[in-house]
Amino acid sequence: MPELRITADDFQVGDLVHRGDVARIEIRRITRRDGGVLAVNEGDPDEMHGFAWQHATVTRPEPATSP
């Protein structure tokens, strides 16, 4: 799984967001709001908020390949 430095606007469901500590947050839902605000996993204990232009390091699963 490649590690990427991207803006929050490029988050995808399935990405693992690297936090400042050793935690990784798996993105299950993304909610976009006016003013560039994003909410990830809203309502869950691992909920995160930020702005679309903020950068984060994520690990993104490789796409499945067909045989």
A tleap script that builds the chain and sets N, CA, C and O, in Angstrom:
source leaprc.protein.ff14SB
mol = sequence {
  NMET PRO GLU LEU ARG ILE THR ALA ASP ASP
  PHE GLN VAL GLY ASP LEU VAL HIE ARG GLY
  ASP VAL ALA ARG ILE GLU ILE ARG ARG ILE
  THR ARG ARG ASP GLY GLY VAL LEU ALA VAL
  ASN GLU GLY ASP PRO ASP GLU MET HIE GLY
  PHE ALA TRP GLN HIE ALA THR VAL THR ARG
  PRO GLU PRO ALA THR SER CPRO
}
set mol.1.N position { 0.843 -1.179 0.000 }
set mol.1.CA position { 0.000 0.000 0.000 }
set mol.1.C position { 0.886 1.238 0.000 }
set mol.1.O position { 1.708 1.416 0.899 }
set mol.2.N position { 0.722 2.086 -0.996 }
set mol.2.CA position { 1.559 3.284 -1.055 }
set mol.2.C position { 1.157 4.326 -0.013 }
set mol.2.O position { -0.018 4.473 0.324 }
set mol.3.N position { 2.155 5.041 0.485 }
set mol.3.CA position { 1.924 6.150 1.407 }
set mol.3.C position { 1.949 7.437 0.590 }
set mol.3.O position { 2.891 7.681 -0.164 }
set mol.4.N position { 0.917 8.255 0.740 }
set mol.4.CA position { 0.772 9.472 -0.060 }
set mol.4.C position { 0.601 10.683 0.836 }
set mol.4.O position { 0.043 10.576 1.928 }
set mol.5.N position { 1.075 11.828 0.386 }
set mol.5.CA position { 0.825 13.113 1.057 }
set mol.5.C position { -0.132 13.871 0.152 }
set mol.5.O position { 0.252 14.330 -0.924 }
set mol.6.N position { -1.392 14.001 0.593 }
set mol.6.CA position { -2.439 14.571 -0.256 }
set mol.6.C position { -3.245 15.602 0.531 }
set mol.6.O position { -3.146 15.696 1.754 }
set mol.7.N position { -4.049 16.375 -0.211 }
set mol.7.CA position { -4.993 17.271 0.469 }
set mol.7.C position { -6.213 16.452 0.882 }
set mol.7.O position { -6.515 15.420 0.282 }
set mol.8.N position { -6.898 16.917 1.897 }
set mol.8.CA position { -8.079 16.216 2.391 }
set mol.8.C position { -9.145 16.098 1.309 }
set mol.8.O position { -9.953 15.170 1.341 }
set mol.9.N position { -9.159 17.014 0.360 }
set mol.9.CA position { -10.125 16.966 -0.729 }
set mol.9.C position { -9.948 15.708 -1.580 }
set mol.9.O position { -10.879 15.294 -2.271 }
set mol.10.N position { -8.759 15.097 -1.537 }
set mol.10.CA position { -8.478 13.893 -2.314 }
set mol.10.C position { -8.672 12.604 -1.523 }
set mol.10.O position { -8.372 11.524 -2.031 }
set mol.11.N position { -9.170 12.696 -0.280 }
set mol.11.CA position { -9.441 11.494 0.510 }
set mol.11.C position { -10.401 10.582 -0.250 }
set mol.11.O position { -11.275 11.041 -0.986 }
set mol.12.N position { -10.211 9.277 -0.050 }
set mol.12.CA position { -11.120 8.279 -0.607 }
set mol.12.C position { -11.513 7.314 0.499 }
set mol.12.O position { -10.738 7.062 1.421 }
set mol.13.N position { -12.721 6.776 0.402 }
set mol.13.CA position { -13.140 5.732 1.337 }
set mol.13.C position { -12.136 4.588 1.226 }
set mol.13.O position { -11.781 4.166 0.126 }
set mol.14.N position { -11.686 4.097 2.368 }
set mol.14.CA position { -10.681 3.022 2.406 }
set mol.14.C position { -9.289 3.523 2.727 }
set mol.14.O position { -8.442 2.737 3.150 }
set mol.15.N position { -9.020 4.831 2.536 }
set mol.15.CA position { -7.719 5.392 2.901 }
set mol.15.C position { -7.515 5.265 4.410 }
set mol.15.O position { -8.477 5.310 5.177 }
set mol.16.N position { -6.271 5.106 4.827 }
set mol.16.CA position { -5.898 5.141 6.237 }
set mol.16.C position { -5.158 6.435 6.481 }
set mol.16.O position { -4.059 6.626 5.960 }
set mol.17.N position { -5.744 7.337 7.270 }
set mol.17.CA position { -5.133 8.635 7.559 }
set mol.17.C position { -4.176 8.474 8.735 }
set mol.17.O position { -4.555 7.944 9.780 }
set mol.18.N position { -2.939 8.931 8.566 }
set mol.18.CA position { -1.930 8.869 9.610 }
set mol.18.C position { -2.108 10.070 10.529 }
set mol.18.O position { -2.073 11.215 10.077 }
set mol.19.N position { -2.299 9.809 11.813 }
set mol.19.CA position { -2.416 10.877 12.799 }
set mol.19.C position { -1.034 11.207 13.339 }
set mol.19.O position { -0.078 10.478 13.073 }
set mol.20.N position { -0.911 12.297 14.095 }
set mol.20.CA position { 0.368 12.684 14.680 }
set mol.20.C position { 0.942 11.617 15.595 }
set mol.20.O position { 2.159 11.477 15.712 }
set mol.21.N position { 0.062 10.866 16.242 }
set mol.21.CA position { 0.527 9.744 17.051 }
set mol.21.C position { 0.621 8.522 16.134 }
set mol.21.O position { 0.692 8.680 14.915 }
set mol.22.N position { 0.622 7.342 16.679 }
set mol.22.CA position { 0.745 6.141 15.848 }
set mol.22.C position { -0.586 5.643 15.294 }
set mol.22.O position { -0.618 4.652 14.565 }
set mol.23.N position { -1.674 6.313 15.629 }
set mol.23.CA position { -2.996 5.866 15.183 }
set mol.23.C position { -3.173 6.052 13.681 }
set mol.23.O position { -2.620 6.975 13.084 }
set mol.24.N position { -3.941 5.171 13.095 }
set mol.24.CA position { -4.366 5.274 11.704 }
set mol.24.C position { -5.890 5.232 11.724 }
set mol.24.O position { -6.484 4.366 12.366 }
set mol.25.N position { -6.514 6.164 11.024 }
set mol.25.CA position { -7.970 6.234 10.965 }
set mol.25.C position { -8.416 5.781 9.581 }
set mol.25.O position { -8.023 6.375 8.576 }
set mol.26.N position { -9.231 4.737 9.522 }
set mol.26.CA position { -9.752 4.277 8.243 }
set mol.26.C position { -10.953 5.136 7.864 }
set mol.26.O position { -11.879 5.309 8.656 }
set mol.27.N position { -10.929 5.669 6.653 }
set mol.27.CA position { -12.038 6.491 6.175 }
set mol.27.C position { -13.152 5.576 5.697 }
set mol.27.O position { -12.980 4.790 4.765 }
set mol.28.N position { -14.302 5.695 6.359 }
set mol.28.CA position { -15.489 4.931 5.983 }
set mol.28.C position { -16.534 5.817 5.323 }
set mol.28.O position { -17.274 5.360 4.451 }
set mol.29.N position { -16.602 7.081 5.730 }
set mol.29.CA position { -17.561 8.040 5.167 }
set mol.29.C position { -16.902 9.416 5.110 }
set mol.29.O position { -16.127 9.787 5.991 }
set mol.30.N position { -17.222 10.151 4.073 }
set mol.30.CA position { -16.733 11.529 3.927 }
set mol.30.C position { -17.934 12.426 3.683 }
set mol.30.O position { -18.739 12.173 2.786 }
set mol.31.N position { -18.050 13.472 4.484 }
set mol.31.CA position { -19.113 14.468 4.308 }
set mol.31.C position { -18.455 15.796 3.972 }
set mol.31.O position { -17.577 16.261 4.699 }
set mol.32.N position { -18.877 16.401 2.879 }
set mol.32.CA position { -18.339 17.700 2.471 }
set mol.32.C position { -19.385 18.772 2.744 }
set mol.32.O position { -20.576 18.582 2.495 }
set mol.33.N position { -18.912 19.904 3.262 }
set mol.33.CA position { -19.823 21.004 3.594 }
set mol.33.C position { -19.349 22.293 2.931 }
set mol.33.O position { -18.254 22.362 2.372 }
set mol.34.N position { -20.198 23.304 3.006 }
set mol.34.CA position { -19.836 24.618 2.476 }
set mol.34.C position { -18.569 25.122 3.150 }
set mol.34.O position { -18.279 24.771 4.294 }
set mol.35.N position { -17.830 25.935 2.442 }
set mol.35.CA position { -16.629 26.543 2.987 }
set mol.35.C position { -15.434 25.616 3.009 }
set mol.35.O position { -14.427 25.929 3.644 }
set mol.36.N position { -15.520 24.473 2.324 }
set mol.36.CA position { -14.385 23.552 2.252 }
set mol.36.C position { -14.216 22.663 3.465 }
set mol.36.O position { -13.159 22.057 3.637 }
set mol.37.N position { -15.228 22.570 4.308 }
set mol.37.CA position { -15.136 21.741 5.514 }
set mol.37.C position { -15.432 20.284 5.151 }
set mol.37.O position { -16.370 19.991 4.410 }
set mol.38.N position { -14.609 19.380 5.691 }
set mol.38.CA position { -14.827 17.949 5.524 }
set mol.38.C position { -14.985 17.297 6.877 }
set mol.38.O position { -14.330 17.687 7.843 }
set mol.39.N position { -15.850 16.308 6.949 }
set mol.39.CA position { -15.982 15.468 8.140 }
set mol.39.C position { -15.770 14.029 7.689 }
set mol.39.O position { -16.342 13.584 6.695 }
set mol.40.N position { -14.943 13.316 8.433 }
set mol.40.CA position { -14.663 11.913 8.139 }
set mol.40.C position { -15.232 11.073 9.273 }
set mol.40.O position { -14.995 11.363 10.446 }
set mol.41.N position { -15.981 10.035 8.926 }
set mol.41.CA position { -16.572 9.115 9.904 }
set mol.41.C position { -17.422 9.859 10.939 }
set mol.41.O position { -17.366 9.564 12.133 }
set mol.42.N position { -18.193 10.806 10.472 }
set mol.42.CA position { -18.989 11.652 11.360 }
set mol.42.C position { -19.900 10.813 12.262 }
set mol.42.O position { -20.586 9.903 11.797 }
set mol.43.N position { -19.892 11.135 13.556 }
set mol.43.CA position { -20.709 10.451 14.540 }
set mol.43.C position { -20.044 9.240 15.174 }
set mol.43.O position { -20.580 8.667 16.122 }
set mol.44.N position { -18.887 8.843 14.664 }
set mol.44.CA position { -18.147 7.702 15.207 }
set mol.44.C position { -17.046 8.183 16.150 }
set mol.44.O position { -16.661 9.351 16.095 }
set mol.45.N position { -16.533 7.306 17.012 }
set mol.45.CA position { -15.468 7.710 17.947 }
set mol.45.C position { -14.204 8.227 17.250 }
set mol.45.O position { -13.462 9.017 17.833 }
set mol.46.N position { -13.954 7.791 16.015 }
set mol.46.CA position { -12.759 8.237 15.291 }
set mol.46.C position { -13.070 9.362 14.295 }
set mol.46.O position { -12.365 9.527 13.300 }
set mol.47.N position { -14.121 10.127 14.568 }
set mol.47.CA position { -14.518 11.253 13.719 }
set mol.47.C position { -13.389 12.282 13.620 }
set mol.47.O position { -12.715 12.572 14.608 }
set mol.48.N position { -13.193 12.827 12.419 }
set mol.48.CA position { -12.211 13.895 12.192 }
set mol.48.C position { -12.869 14.993 11.371 }
set mol.48.O position { -13.755 14.726 10.560 }
set mol.49.N position { -12.428 16.236 11.588 }
set mol.49.CA position { -12.889 17.390 10.809 }
set mol.49.C position { -11.673 18.143 10.305 }
set mol.49.O position { -10.616 18.133 10.936 }
set mol.50.N position { -11.828 18.785 9.184 }
set mol.50.CA position { -10.751 19.603 8.650 }
set mol.50.C position { -11.244 20.356 7.432 }
set mol.50.O position { -12.438 20.389 7.133 }
set mol.51.N position { -10.299 20.958 6.742 }
set mol.51.CA position { -10.592 21.716 5.529 }
set mol.51.C position { -10.022 20.989 4.321 }
set mol.51.O position { -9.003 20.306 4.421 }
set mol.52.N position { -10.679 21.140 3.189 }
set mol.52.CA position { -10.304 20.432 1.964 }
set mol.52.C position { -8.859 20.685 1.557 }
set mol.52.O position { -8.239 19.821 0.938 }
set mol.53.N position { -8.311 21.845 1.889 }
set mol.53.CA position { -6.953 22.194 1.447 }
set mol.53.C position { -5.871 21.745 2.427 }
set mol.53.O position { -4.686 21.896 2.130 }
set mol.54.N position { -6.240 21.204 3.572 }
set mol.54.CA position { -5.235 20.728 4.520 }
set mol.54.C position { -4.608 19.430 4.007 }
set mol.54.O position { -5.281 18.602 3.393 }
set mol.55.N position { -3.310 19.269 4.269 }
set mol.55.CA position { -2.592 18.077 3.829 }
set mol.55.C position { -2.563 17.017 4.916 }
set mol.55.O position { -2.570 17.324 6.108 }
set mol.56.N position { -2.530 15.771 4.483 }
set mol.56.CA position { -2.426 14.638 5.398 }
set mol.56.C position { -1.659 13.525 4.694 }
set mol.56.O position { -1.631 13.450 3.466 }
set mol.57.N position { -1.047 12.677 5.484 }
set mol.57.CA position { -0.408 11.478 4.950 }
set mol.57.C position { -1.400 10.341 5.087 }
set mol.57.O position { -1.976 10.125 6.153 }
set mol.58.N position { -1.590 9.615 3.995 }
set mol.58.CA position { -2.508 8.485 4.005 }
set mol.58.C position { -1.818 7.264 3.394 }
set mol.58.O position { -0.888 7.384 2.597 }
set mol.59.N position { -2.294 6.109 3.785 }
set mol.59.CA position { -1.928 4.867 3.104 }
set mol.59.C position { -3.160 4.468 2.318 }
set mol.59.O position { -4.260 4.370 2.863 }
set mol.60.N position { -2.962 4.241 1.039 }
set mol.60.CA position { -4.096 3.916 0.151 }
set mol.60.C position { -3.934 2.480 -0.342 }
set mol.60.O position { -2.891 2.125 -0.890 }
set mol.61.N position { -4.961 1.659 -0.148 }
set mol.61.CA position { -4.877 0.272 -0.647 }
set mol.61.C position { -4.667 0.253 -2.163 }
set mol.61.O position { -5.176 1.100 -2.897 }
set mol.62.N position { -3.905 -0.741 -2.598 }
set mol.62.CA position { -3.699 -0.928 -4.032 }
set mol.62.C position { -5.017 -1.389 -4.656 }
set mol.62.O position { -5.759 -2.151 -4.036 }
set mol.63.N position { -5.316 -0.935 -5.875 }
set mol.63.CA position { -6.536 -1.407 -6.534 }
set mol.63.C position { -6.423 -2.901 -6.819 }
set mol.63.O position { -5.341 -3.407 -7.118 }
set mol.64.N position { -7.538 -3.590 -6.722 }
set mol.64.CA position { -7.549 -5.021 -7.013 }
set mol.64.C position { -7.284 -5.229 -8.494 }
set mol.64.O position { -7.763 -4.472 -9.338 }
set mol.65.N position { -6.522 -6.255 -8.794 }
set mol.65.CA position { -6.227 -6.562 -10.200 }
set mol.65.C position { -7.021 -7.783 -10.614 }
set mol.65.O position { -7.197 -8.722 -9.838 }
set mol.66.N position { -7.490 -7.757 -11.831 }
set mol.66.CA position { -8.255 -8.887 -12.363 }
set mol.66.C position { -7.299 -9.931 -12.937 }
set mol.66.O position { -6.291 -9.575 -13.547 }
set mol.67.N position { -7.599 -11.196 -12.750 }
set mol.67.CA position { -6.715 -12.253 -13.305 }
set mol.67.C position { -6.781 -12.338 -14.801 }
set mol.67.O position { -6.101 -13.170 -15.402 }
savepdb mol mol.pdb
quit
